């Protein structure tokens, strides 16, 4: 099959996060199975966009801010032409759709082209009351309803998206995110030190400030442990730096900037514990990436997959308070047997539920059922 995916932004700092890594991961696995794959997107980076990401052909235009908002208003006029041409020869169109101009353009072009298409909303499309969102939705929602199916991550997302598209909307099909299982032995990796890792956007919802507060509590009990934050700044970095200074943690907590994916994988492998303090987390891609790398995970009950992970013994789930996260981290650092059990359960969860192989098996089934090759448009 000729597969075309659309995502809003690809960048060298991974600023768009989960949707981009999910799109490229799905396409790379599809390419390995013999499909012809293309990703259409905007590009932002210090260098020109690459022609490919691994096995994935990349068609991009430079990102321009046409409207306010970090991602909502990004666009390039010529991207519409790229979408029109690329969709013309595609057997399957798969749009990673948020509420933004790129997603709106992709949905409109797919509708005008008469293409059978799927949408995957990544927890980004939930009921909103703001006047500007209601105005945008007058154009956006009717186009989203024309999808042959909408892919959702969790039951929570299914309920939220159902409120947006209504009872006459497309079928809502569950598809988790997937990662490529890491074959390294994470428990006994000699590169692992006494480092606790935060790897996510520095955004209020990700709560990097709570990570610093947690670090201060852990440092009192385990002074040799160090803490690192990685991720693109989305407004929280000044507060993070103020907290580091206020607690006198300049030699204990550091901000290492955003990482490309390969460097992020290496960071997971070096860490003793990965902590994600997020609330209202639609999925938790970094959580399964850390589990795949053999790193014990501490997350909050605001992570959409927290209940599943707790049931499988694959992560320590907390209430998100710095005190409870600190207790969880101290417990893991002091108990090698507990860490090993958590790593083993995390790898098992990735293999059985969150591997890109299992996810792509399901995705191919959806493609063939909803977008059969050779069917009339």
ROLUM-827631 format. One record per atom (N, C-alpha, C, O): x, y, z; residue in one letter. Coordinates in pm, whole numbers, plus 50000, padded with zeros to 5 digits. Layout:
XYZA
...
END
This chain:
500834988150000X
500005000050000X
500875012550000X
501985012550054X
500375023049939X
501015036249944X
500385044050059X
499205047750052X
501155046550163X
500645052550286X
501145066850299X
502345069450287X
500235075950322X
500575089950344X
500095094150482X
498905093350512X
501025098750565X
500675104350695X
500935119350692X
501835124150623X
500135126550768X
500305141050783X
500415144150932X
499575139751011X
501435151650969X
501575156351108X
501955171151102X
502565175651005X
501605178551203X
501755193151197X
503195197551187X
503515206251105X
504095191951267X
505455197151274X
506455186051301X
506255177551387X
507545186351224X
508755178751254X
509835189051283X
509975198751208X
510605187151388X
511645196851423X
512835189551482X
512745178051524X
513975196551484X
515185190251536X
515215189751688X
516075183151746X
514275196651754X
514225195951901X
513055187951954X
512805187652074X
512315181251863X
511195172951905X
510085180551972X
509395175152058X
509895193451934X
508955202052007X
507515197252001X
506765199252096X
507115190851890X
505725186651879X
505455173551951X
504305169251964X
506505167151999X
506345155952090X
505735143452031X
506115138951923X
504765137852106X
504205124752076X
503685122751935X
504055112851872X
502835131651881X
502285129151748X
503355126851641X
503185118351554X
504445134451648X
505505132751549X
506215119351567X
506435112251469X
506585115951689X
507285103251711X
506385091351681X
506855081151632X
505085092651709X
504145081951676X
504045080251525X
504095069051475X
503895091351453X
503765090551307X
504995084151244X
504875075351159X
506195088551285X
507405082951225X
507595068351265X
508045060251184X
507255065051389X
507385051051431X
506455041851355X
506865031151311X
505195046051337X
504255038051260X
504735036251116X
504685025251061X
505215047051056X
505625046350916X
506885038050897X
507005030650799X
507825039050990X
509035030950976X
508705016050984X
509275008050909X
507805012351073X
507414998251081X
506654994150956X
506844983050906X
505785002850904X
505064999750780X
506044998250663X
505854989450579X
507075006650659X
508085005450553X
508804992150562X
509094985850460X
509104987750684X
509774974850702X
508914963250655X
509424952550625X
507594965450649X
506674955050603X
506374956150453X
505514949050401X
507094965050384X
506984965750240X
506074976450185X
505884977150063X
505494984850271X
504634995550224X
505475007550179X
506585009750228X
504945015250086X
505575027750042X
505045038850131X
503835041350134X
505935045750202X
505475054950306X
506025069050284X
507175070950243X
505185078950314X
505555093050304X
504935100650421X
503805097950461X
505685110150474X
505195118950579X
505235133350528X
506275138050482X
504115140250535X
504025154350496X
503875162650622X
503065159450709X
504675173350632X
504715181050756X
505365194550731X
505985196750627X
505225203350828X
506075215050836X
507395211150902X
507485200950970X
508415219450879X
509735216850938X
510225229351011X
510035240650965X
510855227051126X
511525237951197X
512835232551253X
512835222651325X
513935239151219X
515225234551269X
516335243951230X
516145253251152X
517505241251285X
518655249651255X
519235246751117X
519915255251059X
518975234951065X
519455230950933X
518255228150843X
517135226850892X
518475227150711X
517355223350623X
516795209750661X
517485201450720X
515535207550626X
514875194950659X
515545183350587X
515965184850472X
515665171850652X
516195160050582X
515185154850480X
513985157350492X
515685147750381X
514785141850281X
514075129550336X
512995125850288X
514675123250436X
514095111150494X
514335110950644X
515295116850694X
513465104250715X
513715100450854X
513745085250855X
512715078650852X
514945079850860X
515085065350845X
514565061050709X
515045065750606X
513585052050710X
513005047050585X
511845055450535X
511225052150434X
511525066350606X
510335074150576X
510675086250490X
511485094650530X
510075087150370X
510255098850285X
509535110750349X
508385109550393X
510215122150354X
509695133850422X
509495145250323X
510435149150253X
508275150650318X
507975162450236X
507585173650330X
506595172750402X
508365184350330X
508145195050427X
508195208750362X
508675210450250X
507675218450437X
507835232650409X
508235239350540X
507855234650648X
508975250350533X
509365257250657X
508135262150733X
507215267750674X
508135260050862X
507015264350946X
506995279550959X
508015285850989X
505825285250935X
505635299650952X
504465301951047X
503465294751041X
504585311751133X
503495314851227X
502535324751162X
502815336751156X
501415319751115X
500415328151050X
499375333351149X
498745343651125X
499195326151260X
498245330051364X
498905328151499X
499895320851508X
498395334451606X
498965332351740X
498845317651783X
497995310251734X
499715313751874X
499695300051926X
500955292751887X
501475294551777X
501445284451979X
502725277651955X
502675268551833X
503615268351754X
501595261051817X
501455252051702X
500215255051619X
500175252151500X
499195260751682X
497905262551616X
498005270351487X
497375266751387X
498805281051487X
498865289851371X
499995287051275X
500205294951183X
500735276151293X
501835272851201X
501285268351066X
500325260751059X
501905273150959X
501465269250826X
502485274150724X
503345282350756X
502405269150603X
503125274150486X
502185272650368X
501655261650347X
501955283150291X
500955282250183X
501185270850085X
500235264850037X
502445267750056X
502735257349958X
502505243250012X
502495233549936X
502305242150144X
502025228850199X
500695223550145X
500535211450130X
499755232350117X
498465227950062X
498675221149928X
498045210849901X
499535226649845X
499835220349715X
500495206749736X
500195197149665X
501415205949832X
502065193149861X
501045182649905X
501105171149863X
500115186849989X
499075177650036X
498225172749919X
497925160849909X
497835181849832X
496995178349718X
497695167949629X
497095157849591X
498955170549598X
499685161449510X
499955147949578X
499785137349517X
500355148449703X
500705136049772X
499485127249794X
499565115049780X
498345133349828X
497145125349851X
496615119149724X
495935108849727X
496915125249611X
496385120149485X
496795105949454X
496045098449393X
497995102249496X
498495088749464X
498475079349585X
498925067949575X
497975083949698X
498005075649819X
496825065949823X
495705069449785X
497095053749870X
496015044249896X
495365047050030X
494155045150047X
496155051450126X
495665054350262X
496185067950303X
497375070850291X
495285076350353X
495665089350411X
495365088650561X
494245085450602X
496365091850640X
496285090850786X
496735104350842X
497905108050830X
495795111650901X
496055125250948X
496145125451099X
495195121851169X
497295129651150X
497495131251295X
496985145251328X
497705155151317X
495725145851369X
494965158251366X
494795164651503X
494195158751593X
495335176651517X
495025185151630X
494155196751583X
493715196951468X
493905206151670X
493185218251630X
494215228551583X
494635237051661X
494615227751458X
495615236851404X
495425238051253X
494655230551193X
496125247651193X
495925250451051X
496385239050961X
495745236350859X
497475232250997X
497935221050914X
496905209950912X
496585204450806X
496385206451029X
495375195851035X
494115199950959X
493535191750888X
493695212450974X
492525217250903X
492735216350752X
491845211850680X
493905220550705X
494195219850562X
494215205350513X
493695202350406X
494815196350592X
494885182350551X
493505176050544X
493205168750449X
492655178850641X
491295173550639X
490515179050519X
489775171750454X
490695192050491X
489975198050380X
490435192350246X
489605189450159X
491735190650228X
492245185150103X
491785170750085X
491395166749975X
491835162850193X
491355149050183X
489885148550144X
489485140150063X
489075157550201X
487655157950166X
487445162150022X
486645156049950X
488175172549977X
488045177249840X
488525166749739X
487985165449630X
489535159349779X
490085148649694X
489175136349692X
489345127549608X
488215135949783X
487365124149793X
488085111949846X
487725100649813X
489115114249929X
489915103049980X
489255096750102X
488615103550182X
489415083750114X
489075076950239X
490245079150335X
491375075150306X
489975085450447X
491075088850536X
490735085550680X
489565084650719X
491805083850759X
491715081650902X
492265093850974X
493155100650922X
491745096651091X
492295107251176X
492745100951307X
492105091751359X
493835106151361X
494325101851492X
494575114551572X
495425122651534X
493865116251682X
493845129251750X
494765130351872X
494945141351924X
495355119551918X
496395119952021X
495965127552147X
496795133852213X
494695127052179X
494215134052298X
494155149152283X
493935156152381X
494325154252160X
494385168752139X
493015175052109X
492895187252107X
491995166852086X
490695172152047X
489675168152153X
489125157152150X
489435177252244X
488465175252353X
487525187252355X
487835197452294X
486385186252424X
485465197652430X
486145210052488X
486845209352589X
485925221252421X
486455234052468X
485365244652455X
484535244052364X
485365254252546X
484315264452548X
484785277952494X
483945286752471X
486065279952475X
486575292852430X
485935296752297X
485725288152210X
485645309452281X
484965314252160X
485785311452035X
485235307851931X
487105313152044X
487945310951926X
487935296251885X
487995293151766X
487865287151984X
487805272951952X
486465269451888X
486405261851791X
485375275051941X
484065272351882X
483995277351737X
483395270851652X
484615288851711X
484655294051575X
485465284651484X
485025281351373X
486645280351530X
487485271151453X
486745258151425X
486825252751315X
486025253151525X
485345240251512X
484205240451409X
483795229951360X
483705252251376X
482675252851272X
483195247651138X
482445242151059X
484485249551115X
485125244150995X
485705230251021X
485605221250939X
486325228951137X
487135217051166X
486295204551190X
486555194151131X
485285205551275X
484525193751315X
483785187151198X
483835174951187X
483105194751109X
482465187950994X
483445180250908X
483105169850852X
484685185350895X
485695178150818X
486145165650893X
486325155050833X
486335166951025X
486755155351105X
485695144251098X
486035132451099X
484435148051092X
483355138051085X
483395130050955X
482795119350947X
484095134950854X
484165127850726X
485215116750726X
485315109150630X
485985115750834X
486965104850844X
486255091450847X
485145090250898X
486895081150791X
486355067550796X
486485061650936X
485775052250971X
487375067251013X
487535063051152X
488455072651222X
489325078751159X
488295074051353X
489195082151435X
489875072851535X
489215065251606X
491185073451539X
491955064951628X
492155072051761X
492605083451765X
491825065251870X
491955070952004X
492865062152088X
492985050152064X
493495068452186X
494475061352269X
493835053752384X
494245042552415X
492855059752446X
492295054452571X
490795056552574X
490225063552490X
490145050252672X
488715052352691X
488415066752728X
487375072052691X
489315073152801X
489145087252836X
489085095852710X
488235104652698X
489995093252616X
489975100952491X
488735097752409X
488165106652345X
488315085152410X
487105081452335X
485895089852382X
485145095052300X
485735091052513X
484605098652566X
484695113352528X
483685119452491X
485895119052538X
486055133252505X
485815135952357X
485135145552321X
486375127552271X
486225129652127X
484785127352083X
484305134051992X
484095118052148X
482685115552114X
481845127952138X
480885130552065X
482195135652240X
481445148052266X
481675158352156X
480795166452127X
482855158152096X
483175167851990X
482505163951859X
481895172451795X
482615151251817X
482125147351684X
480645143751686X
480005143651581X
480105140851805X
478685137851814X
478325123751775X
479195116151732X
477055120051788X
476635106251764X
476725101951617X
476775090051588X
476735111451527X
476835108151385X
478275108751334X
478505108551213X
479215109551424X
480615110351384X
481165096851340X
480435086951340X
482435096351303X
483045083951256X
483235073851369X
483115077251487X
483525061551332X
483845051351431X
485085055451510X
486035060751453X
485065053051642X
486205056151727X
486895043051761X
486325034451828X
488125041551714X
488855028951721X
490065030551811X
490855039751794X
490215021651907X
491335022652002X
492615017551939X
492665006451886X
493655025751947X
494985021851901X
496005028251994X
496165040451992X
496705020452076X
497715026352165X
498925030952085X
499105027151969X
499745038952148X
501035042152088X
501985030452107X
501815022352198X
502975029652019X
503905018552028X
505345023052014X
505635033251951X
506255015352073X
507685017952059X
508365005052014X
507814994052029X
509535006651959X
510324994951920X
511034989452043X
511834996552103X
510754977052083X
511374971852205X
512894972552200X
513514969552098X
513474976652311X
514914978052325X
515484964652372X
515054959352475X
516414959352298X
516944946152332X
518034946352438X
518504935752478X
518444958252485X
519534958652582X
519044954252720X
517854954652748X
519964950052804X
519644945852941X
519744958053030X
520834961653075X
518624964453057X
518634977053129X
519024975753275X
519584985153331X
518734964453340X
518954963453484X
520424963953518X
520824971053612X
521254956653445X
522664955653478X
523544964253389X
524764962253385X
522964973753317X
523724982253228X
524734990353308X
524344998253393X
526054988353282X
527064995453361X
527055010553340X
527635017853419X
526395015253233X
526325029653208X
525335036653299X
525355048853310X
524475029053365X
523495035353453X
524185040853577X
525005034153640X
523835053153609X
524415059253728X
523345062253830X
522305055653835X
523605072153912X
522645076354014X
521975089053963X
522095099754022X
521255087553852X
520605099053790X
519105096553778X
518675085753736X
518315106553815X
516865106153798X
516535115853684X
517005127153682X
515715111153591X
515505118153465X
514075123253449X
513115116253481X
513955135553400X
512705141253347X
512965143853200X
513915150753165X
512115138253112X
512295140352968X
510925142952907X
510185133652875X
510595155552891X
509295159752838X
509375174752811X
510335181352850X
508365179952746X
508305194452726X
508225201452861X
507555196652953X
508905212852873X
508805220652997X
507575229452986X
507645241352953X
506445223253014X
505125229252999X
504395227453133X
504635217553202X
503515236853171X
502835235353300X
502165221953320X
502165216753432X
501575216053214X
500895203153231X
501875191953264X
501505182253329X
503115193353219X
504135183053248X
504725184653388X
505355175353439X
504545196253450X
504925198953589X
506415196853618X
506765189553711X
507295203053540X
508725201753573X
509065207853708X
510035203653772X
508285217953753X
508525223653885X
508345213153995X
509085212954093X
507345204453978X
507135193654076X
508325184154077X
508655178454181X
508955182253961X
510165173853954X
511275179954040X
511965172854113X
511445193154031X
512485199654110X
512165198754260X
513055196054341X
510915200854295X
510515199454435X
510775185254485X
511235183254598X
510475175454401X
510755161554435X
512255159454452X
512675152554545X
513045165254363X
514505163754372X
515045169254503X
515955163354563X
514485180454548X
514935186154676X
514685176454791X
515525175154880X
513545169854790X
513215160254896X
514115147954890X
514585143154993X
514355142754769X
515215131054755X
516645134354797X
517305126354862X
517105146254760X
518495150154789X
518785150154940X
519905147154981X
517795153355020X
517995153255165X
518285139255217X
519045137555313X
517675129255154X
517845115355199X
518985108155126X
519675099855185X
519165111454997X
520155104354914X
520985114954842X
520745117754725X
521965120754910X
522655132454856X
523535129854734X
523925139354666X
523855117154704X
524725114454589X
523965113754457X
524585112754351X
522615114254461X
521815113054339X
521785126554267X
521735137054330X
521815126054135X
521715138054053X
520445137353968X
519905126653944X
519985148953923X
518705150253853X
518895158353726X
519565168653726X
518295153653616X
518435160453487X
517075162153423X
516265152853420X
516825174253372X
515635177053294X
516035179253149X
516945186953119X
515345172453059X
515515174552915X
514155177652853X
513145172052893X
514145186552755X
512915189452683X
512875203852636X
513535212552694X
512105206252532X
511935219952483X
511185228252585X
510225223652647X
511635240652604X
510955249552698X
509665254752637X
509655260352528X
508565252752710X
507275258352669X
506695266952782X
505495266552811X
507585274752844X
507135284552942X
507535281953085X
507465290953168X
507965269653118X
508235266253258X
509705267353298X
510015266153416X
510605269453204X
512025269553238X
512405280353338X
513165277453430X
511915292753326X
512285302753428X
511885298553569X
512655300353664X
510695292853584X
510265288353716X
511125276853765X
511445276053884X
511515267953675X
512395256753712X
513725262053764X
514225257353866X
514285271753694X
515575277253736X
515465284653869X
516375284053952X
514355291653890X
514165298454019X
514085288454133X
514655290654240X
513385277254111X
513275267154216X
514615260454245X
514945257854360X
515375257754140X
516705251854160X
517565260954248X
518235256354340X
517525273854217X
518305283454297X
517755284554438X
518525285154534X
516425284954453X
515815286454585X
516185275054678X
516375277054798X
516285262954623X
516625251154704X
518135248754712X
518575239254777X
518925257254646X
520385255254647X
520815242554577X
521745235854622X
520155239154466X
520405226554397X
521205228154268X
521145219554180X
521935239154255X
522635241854129X
523615230754091X
523855228353973X
524185223954191X
525125213054162X
524445199354160X
525095189154141X
523135199454179X
522395186754191X
521405184954076X
521245173854026X
520755195654034X
519745195153928X
520215203553811X
520625215053829X
520165197953691X
520575205653574X
519535204353463X
518825194353454X
519455214653379X
518625214453260X
519525212153140X
520435220053116X
519275201553065X
520145197852953X
519595201052817X
520175196952716X
518465208352808X
517905212052678X
517135200652614X
516975189952671X
516655203452493X
515905193352417X
516855183352354X
518015186452327X
516355171252332X
517155160552273X
516495155052147X
515265153952141X
517295151452049X
516795143551937X
516535129351988X
516995125452095X
515775121651908X
515285108851958X
516415099351998X
516345093052104X
517455098451917X
518555089151949X
519215092952080X
519575084352160X
519395105952103X
519975110452228X
519035108152346X
519475105252457X
517725109352320X
516745106552425X
516825091952469X
516765089052588X
516955082852373X
517065068552407X
518285066152494X
518225058652591X
519405072552459X
520615071052541X
520405076652681X
520915071152779X
519655087652691X
519385093452823X
518555083952909X
518835082253027X
517545077552849X
516755067752925X
517665056552976X
517575052653093X
518535051552889X
519375040052926X
520355043253038X
520735034353114X
520765055853050X
521705059853154X
521025062353288X
521685061953392X
519725064953287X
519035069253408X
518725057553501X
518465046453457X
518765060353631X
518375050453730X
516865049753744X
516305038953768X
516185061253730X
514725062053741X
514255072953645X
514905083253629X
513125070453582X
512475080853501X
511205085453573X
510405077153616X
511035098553585X
509875104253654X
509115113253558X
509695122453499X
507815110753542X
506945119553464X
505855124853557X
504935117453592X
505935137553599X
504965143053694X
503685148353629X
502895155053696X
503445145553501X
502335151453427X
500975148653490X
500755138453554X
500065158253469X
498655156053497X
497895157253365X
498365163653271X
496725151053359X
495915151153236X
496745146753116X
496645152553008X
497565136653134X
498435131553029X
497625122352938X
497145111952984X
497445125852808X
496585117852720X
497055103452701X
496245094552677X
498355101252711X
498865087552697X
500105085652784X
500035079152887X
501215091352743X
502465089752816X
503495082452732X
504025072052773X
503795088052613X
504735081452523X
506105079752587X
506755069352570X
506565089952661X
507885088752722X
507925077852828X
508985072152854X
506795074952888X
506735064152987X
507045050652922X
507845042952976X
506425047852808X
506695034852746X
508075034752680X
508685024052668X
508585046352637X
509945046852586X
510935043452697X
511885036052674X
510715048752815X
511585045752928X
511495031052967X
512515024652993X
510265025552971X
510115011353004X
510835002652902X
511474992752938X
510735006352774X
511404998752669X
512914998952687X
513594989152655X
513455010152738X
514885011252761X
515335004552890X
516525004752922X
514404998552964X
514754991653087X
514935000853205X
515684997853298X
514235012253203X
514345021953312X
513095021653397X
511985022753343X
513225020253529X
512035020553616X
511325033953604X
511965044353593X
509995033653607X
509185045553583X
508365049053707X
507765040353772X
508345061953739X
507435067653837X
506565077653763X
507075086853698X
505245076053772X
504335085253704X
503215089053801X
503275085753919X
502195096053751X
501095100353835X
499805093653790X
499715088053680X
498805094253877X
497505088753839X
496785097353736X
495685093953694X
497395108553696X
496865116653587X
497325112153450X
496925118053350X
498155101953444X
498585095953317X
497525085953274X
497105077553352X
497085086953148X
495935079153103X
496165064053110X
495205056453124X
497405059653100X
497675045253105X
498125040753243X
498575029353259X
498025049553343X
498525046253477X
497855033953535X
498525025553594X
496545032853521X
495835021353579X
496335008253519X
496544998453590X
496515008053387X
497014995953321X
498424992653369X
498724980953395X
499275002753382X
500645000253426X
500684995253570X
501454986253603X
499855001153655X
499814996753795X
499324982353804X
499844974453883X
498324979053724X
497774965553727X
498814955253684X
498834943953734X
499684959153591X
500724950153542X
502014950953625X
502974943653599X
502034959853725X
503244961453805X
504384967553725X
505544964953754X
504054975553623X
505064980553530X
505544994653563X
506504999353501X
504925001453658X
505335014853698X
504845017453839X
503895011253886X
505505026853906X
505035031454036X
504135043554010X
504605053753959X
502865042354045X
501895053054020X
501665060554150X
501365054654253X
501825073854144X
501685082254263X
500545092254243X
499955093154136X
500265099754350X
499235110254339X
499785123054276X
499045132754260X
501065123154241X
501665134654175X
502275144854270X
502905154354224X
502105143154399X
502705152554493X
504215150254498X
504665138954485X
505015160854517X
506475158954528X
506855149054636X
507795141254618X
506135149154750X
506455139954858X
506275125354816X
507145117054842X
505135122154750X
504905108254713X
505835103854601X
506285092354599X
506135112754507X
507105109354402X
508485107254462X
509205098054422X
508865115654558X
510175114154623X
510265100854697X
511285094054691X
509205097154768X
509195084354839X
509365072754740X
510075063054767X
508695073754625X
508785063154525X
510215062154470X
510745051154454X
510825073654442X
512195073554388X
513165068054492X
514005059754459X
513065072654615X
513965067654720X
513805052554739X
514785045454758X
512565047854733X
512335033554747X
512985025554636X
513555014954662X
512905030354515X
513515023254402X
515035023654409X
515695013654380X
515595035054446X
517055036054453X
517625026954561X
518785022754553X
516825024054662X
517315015954774X
517045001054759X
517514993154841X
516294997054658X
515824983154648X
516064977854508X
515224979454419X
517214971354487X
517544966154355X
516554955554309X
516234954754190X
516064947554401X
515104937154364X
513804943254313X
513224938454216X
513344953754379X
512134960654337X
512324967054200X
511434966554114X
513484973054179X
513784979054049X
513774968553940X
513214970653833X
514394957153967X
514464946653866X
513074941453830X
512784938853713X
512224939853931X
510864935253905X
510084945253821X
509324941453732X
510284958053850X
509584968553775X
510064968853630X
509264970353538X
511364967553611X
511914967453476X
511374955553396X
510984956953281X
511354943953459X
510864931953392X
509404933353352X
509024929953240X
508584938453443X
507174940353412X
506974951053306X
506074949953222X
507804961453308X
507704971953207X
508034966853069X
507344969952972X
509094958953059X
509454953152928X
508344943852878X
508044943552759X
507764936252970X
506684927152931X
505474934952880X
504834930952782X
505154946152945X
504034954452900X
504304960252762X
503394960952679X
505534964252738X
505884969452605X
505734958552500X
505134960952395X
506264946952526X
506214935952429X
504774932052397X
504424929852281X
503944931052499X
502594925752479X
501584936052433X
500644932652361X
501754948552473X
500724958652447X
501224970552369X
500544975552280X
502424975252402X
502884988052349X
504024986952250X
504684996952221X
504294975052196X
505344974052096X
504824979051962X
503634977751932X
505714984851883X
505304989851752X
504854978351662X
504064980451570X
505334966351689X
504914954751608X
503434951751632X
502674949951537X
503034951151759X
501644948351790X
500724959651742X
499634957151691X
501184971951759X
500374983451717X
500204983551565X
499114986351516X
501264980451492X
501174980851346X
500354969151292X
499704970451188X
500364957851359X
499454946951321X
498014952151321X
497264949951227X
497654959051428X
496304964551441X
496064975451337X
494984976251278X
497074983851313X
496924994851219X
496714989651076X
495874994751002X
497474979551038X
497294973650904X
495884968050888X
495264969350782X
495394961850992X
494034956350988X
493014967550966X
492074966050888X
493204978751035X
492304990251019X
492414995950878X
491394999050816X
493634997350828X
493815002450692X
493074993850590X
492384999050502X
493204980850602X
492614971950501X
491104971550513X
490414969650413X
490594973350633X
489144972750652X
488474985850612X
487414985750548X
489074997050648X
488445009950624X
488905016650494X
488175024750436X
490065013350449X
490605019450329X
491145008750235X
492335008750205X
490304999550187X
490804988750103X
491334993949971X
490745002849909X
492464988349928X
493084992549802X
492164988849687X
491614977849681X
492004998349596X
491204995649477X
489744998549493X
488994997249396X
489295002449613X
487865005149631X
487555018949573X
488455027349566X
486315021449531X
485975034749479X
486045044949590X
485695042149705X
486515057149555X
486625067949655X
485255073849684X
485135083049766X
END
